[in-house]
């Protein structure tokens, strides 16, 4: 079976997809960071470098938390996982999550 056929079968199957232990660890870490930010309403420890005087800092904290949570859950979903790195890369590279 070619890799394209395996990929198509994985996407069509639905459910969760965990490629490796590192994949699962990254997904769980993003989910925990997202939940932490949503519960506390503040930036998680890795984002504490955001200046206090930044306009709408609290809103940005919630946005970053939501994005981390969505990216973490998306990493576990079969249909979302193949395209998720392309979608999350700009978010992660800007330092938001």
Secondary structure, DSSP 4 states (H G I P E B T S, - for coil): --HHHHHHHHHHH-SB---SHHHHHHHHHHHHHHHHHHHHSS--GGGTTS-TT-TTHHHHHHHHHHHHHHHHHHHHBHHHHHHHHHHHHHHHHTT--
